Amino acid sequence: RKGTKTIVPQLLRLLSDNGFNTLYLPRVNNEYRYAYGIERVFIPREPISGLDACFYSRAVLSGAGSLTREAACLGRPAVSFYAGKRLLAVDEQMIDNGWLLHSRNPQEILGHVLRAKSRQFDRVRSKKVQDSVFRELDEILIG
C-alpha cells in the first residue's frame, strides 16, 4: 500500500532465523528483491495450487488477504498483515472467531506462528458451502 513500509523482508528474515522454510509468492516483479540473500526461502518458478500450499503449510501469512482466508477456512493458522485502514467484514469475523490474526508487528506475527496450532478441517461445512454455490449457479444458468 502506498505510503506504508513493507514488513515482508523482516518477516522472511525472522522466519528463516527461526528455522522455517518459507514459500514466498511475490505479487509483482519488484517484490522478488525482498527475499534476496535470505536463506530457506523458496520462490516457485511455476504456478502452484494455492489451496494445497495453504493446506500443507504450518501457517499462512499475507498482506493481501485471499490466501489467509483460504488457510483459515482449511484450519491453518493465518496471519494478515494488510496495511489498509479498514479490514473487510469477513476478516473481522475470522479475527473474532480466532481463525485469523491481524498484525503489522513482525515479532508478534512470529510469536503467533510459533504458538499456533491447526484446527480440524470441517469438510461437512465446506460441502454445505459448495452445495449452496452450485444451487445459486443453477438458478443463474438454468433459471
Secondary structure, DSSP 4 states (H G I P E B T S, - for coil): -TT----HHHHHHHHHHTT--EE---SSGGGGGGGTT-TTEE--SS---HHHHHHT-S-EEESSSHHHHHHHHTT--EEE---SSS--HHHHHHHHTTSEEE-S-HHHHHHHHHH--PPPP-HHHHHHHHHHHHHHHHHHHH-
